[in-house]
Amino acid sequence: MAKRNKQINLEKALEEASKNQYTEKVTDGRIYYTREFYARMKQLMDGGMSPIKAYKTLGYDVNTLGEDRAYAAAGRAASGQARKPKKVSGMVPRDQVGNLSDQEMVDYLNSRIDYLETVVGVVKKRAQNCW
């Protein structure tokens, strides 16, 4: 019975984690954190906070999710081994991009602006040559 209760508590904690602003997604019991999570986690630890305290500060239930998960996330944050951001070409229209983290969205929009400015430049050049 205790094992069943522990499983139910873990499922609830994972559901709560999926609602956290620093969670990209939760799949098969794994939490995928945003780039902002790793940056903030590293910032907190660099400020002298322990990995456990930093993980709690970012809104995760260490008691249920486990200290090992907190230490693993802290290790990835400290070493820069966090998942690499999704690269999205500026040639791809926004409605075809899908979900992006805040930083990925900024990168995509900068890429999109560069692409559209190039297109406008080409159109202007062609229009001048037509006259």
C-alpha positions as CSV (number, residue, x, y, z in Angstrom):
1,M,0.0,0.0,0.0
2,A,2.9,2.4,0.8
3,K,4.4,1.9,-2.6
4,R,1.0,2.7,-4.3
5,N,0.7,5.9,-2.2
6,K,4.3,6.9,-3.2
7,Q,3.4,6.4,-6.9
8,I,0.3,8.5,-6.5
9,N,2.3,11.3,-4.8
10,L,4.9,11.2,-7.5
11,E,2.2,11.4,-10.2
12,K,0.7,14.4,-8.5
13,A,4.2,16.1,-8.1
14,L,4.9,15.5,-11.8
15,E,1.5,17.0,-12.7
16,E,2.4,20.0,-10.6
17,A,5.8,20.2,-12.2
18,S,4.2,20.2,-15.7
19,K,2.5,23.5,-14.7
20,N,5.7,25.1,-13.6
21,Q,6.9,28.0,-15.7
22,Y,10.3,26.4,-15.9
23,T,9.0,23.1,-17.2
24,E,9.0,22.5,-21.0
25,K,7.2,19.1,-20.7
26,V,6.8,16.0,-18.6
27,T,7.0,12.7,-20.4
28,D,7.2,9.2,-18.9
29,G,8.2,10.5,-15.5
30,R,10.9,12.7,-16.9
31,I,10.9,16.5,-16.5
32,Y,12.3,18.5,-19.4
33,Y,13.3,22.0,-18.1
34,T,13.4,25.2,-20.1
35,R,16.6,27.0,-20.9
36,E,15.5,29.7,-18.4
37,F,15.4,27.0,-15.7
38,Y,19.0,26.1,-16.2
39,A,20.1,29.7,-16.3
40,R,18.2,30.6,-13.2
41,M,19.4,27.4,-11.4
42,K,23.0,28.2,-12.2
43,Q,22.5,31.8,-11.0
44,L,21.0,30.7,-7.7
45,M,23.8,28.2,-7.1
46,D,26.5,30.8,-8.1
47,G,24.9,33.0,-5.4
48,G,25.7,30.4,-2.8
49,M,22.4,28.5,-2.7
50,S,22.5,24.7,-2.5
51,P,21.1,22.6,-5.4
52,I,18.2,21.4,-3.2
53,K,17.3,24.9,-2.1
54,A,17.6,26.3,-5.6
55,Y,15.4,23.5,-7.0
56,K,12.8,24.3,-4.3
57,T,13.1,28.0,-5.0
58,L,12.2,27.3,-8.6
59,G,9.0,25.7,-7.5
60,Y,9.8,21.9,-7.6
61,D,8.8,19.5,-4.8
62,V,12.1,18.0,-3.8
63,N,10.5,15.8,-1.1
64,T,8.4,13.9,-3.7
65,L,10.4,14.3,-6.9
66,G,13.6,13.4,-5.1
67,E,16.9,15.0,-4.3
68,D,18.6,12.9,-7.0
69,R,16.5,14.7,-9.6
70,A,17.4,18.1,-8.1
71,Y,21.2,17.3,-8.1
72,A,21.0,16.0,-11.7
73,A,19.4,19.2,-12.9
74,A,21.9,21.2,-10.9
75,G,24.8,19.3,-12.4
76,R,23.5,20.0,-15.9
77,A,23.0,23.7,-15.1
78,A,26.5,24.0,-13.6
79,S,28.2,22.2,-16.5
80,G,26.3,23.8,-19.3
81,Q,25.1,20.4,-20.5
82,A,21.5,21.5,-20.6
83,R,19.6,20.5,-23.7
84,K,20.6,22.5,-26.7
85,P,17.9,25.0,-27.9
86,K,15.7,24.1,-30.8
87,K,17.0,25.9,-34.0
88,V,14.2,27.3,-36.1
89,S,14.9,28.9,-39.4
90,G,13.4,32.4,-40.0
91,M,12.1,31.1,-43.3
92,V,9.5,29.0,-41.4
93,P,6.2,30.9,-40.9
94,R,5.2,31.3,-37.2
95,D,2.2,29.0,-37.4
96,Q,4.5,26.1,-38.4
97,V,7.0,26.6,-35.7
98,G,5.3,25.0,-32.7
99,N,6.0,25.6,-29.1
100,L,9.2,27.4,-28.2
101,S,10.7,28.5,-24.9
102,D,11.0,32.2,-24.4
103,Q,14.6,32.3,-25.5
104,E,13.9,30.1,-28.5
105,M,11.1,32.5,-29.5
106,V,13.5,35.5,-29.3
107,D,16.0,33.6,-31.4
108,Y,13.4,32.6,-33.9
109,L,12.0,36.1,-34.2
110,N,15.4,37.6,-34.7
111,S,16.0,35.1,-37.4
112,R,12.6,35.8,-38.9
113,I,13.3,39.6,-39.0
114,D,16.7,38.9,-40.8
115,Y,15.0,36.7,-43.3
116,L,12.1,39.2,-44.0
117,E,14.5,42.1,-44.3
118,T,16.5,40.2,-46.9
119,V,13.3,39.4,-48.8
120,V,12.3,43.1,-48.7
121,G,15.7,44.1,-50.0
122,V,15.5,41.7,-52.9
123,V,12.0,42.9,-53.8
124,K,13.2,46.5,-53.7
125,K,16.2,45.8,-55.9
126,R,14.0,44.0,-58.5
127,A,11.4,46.8,-58.4
128,Q,14.2,49.4,-59.1
129,N,15.5,47.3,-62.0
130,C,12.0,47.2,-63.6
131,W,11.6,51.0,-63.9
